[in-house]
């Protein structure tokens, strides 16, 4: 192991008109192999890594200023760009208006 604790970056979106509203529902984007839903079976693809999932792990050790690509990824998810969404396991906004 590399660390004793694991900090995770979680990307979420909301359809709420006011994201600051306490009743806003935030939905998580699931990655293919990054830890997430505890009911999901772990991804086992050794020795290969899903590159984006692996980068998300290391991004949790730093700030978003040190990982500007996360801001670009979030923008692509907000725009529902298929190329970016294809890197994820689930899009909680599939078939719906963009978050």
N, C-alpha and C positions, 0 to 999 in steps of 0.2 A: 504494500500500500504506500501511498505517497503522503497522505495526511491522515490525522486521526478524526477530523471532522470534515464534512463535505458541504460547502456552500454552493447553492444552485442559483443560476440566473433563470427566472421564469418569465416567459413572454405571455402576456394576456391582452385581450381586447374587450371592449364593451360596445353594445349597441345603444347604450343610454345616451340621451341628448346631453346630460350633465354628468360627466364621469366622476365628479366630486360628490355627487348625491350618494348618501350612505346606502340607498336602496339599489344603486347601480349593480348590475350583475356582470361580473368579470369572468370571461371564459379563457381557459388556458390552451395555448397551442402546444400539442404534444410532438416531441421529436421521436425519431425512429429508434434510437438506442440510448438517448440520455435518460437518466433516472427521472421518473415522474410518478404516474399513477402506481400506487403500491399494490394494486390488484393485478397489474400487468406483469406478465412473465418477463424476466430480464432478457435482454438481447444478448446473444452469444455469437460473436463473429470473429473470434481470435484467429490470427493475429491482426486482422484488419480493423481499422477504426472508421466509423462514419465521421468524416472530417468536421462537419459543422457541429455535431454533438460533442466531439472532442474539444473543439475550440470554445464551446460554451462552458465547458468545465474549467478551462484555464481562464476564461474571461471573469469567472467568479472570484478569482484571486486579485483582480485589479478593478479599476473604475472604468466607466464607459468612455471617459476621455482617452484612456489608454487602449481602448478597443472600439474605435470609431465605426468599424464594420457593423457593430450591433445596431447603431442608429440607422444605418443604411438598410439592414435587414428588416428592422421594424417598419421603415417606410415602405419597403416592398410588400410586407405583409398587410399593411394598411391599404395599399393600392391593389391588393389581391393579385399580385403578379404570379402567374402560374409557375414560372421558373423557380421562384423562391418557395412557393407552397409545395412544390414537388420534393423539396428537401425534408419536409416534415411528415410525420405520421398522420396527423389529423389537422384539419382546418375547421375550427368550431363555427366559422361563418360560411361554410360551403352552402351554396344555393340561397344565401341571404345577402342583404345589403352589407357592404363593407363596414368594419367597425369604425 
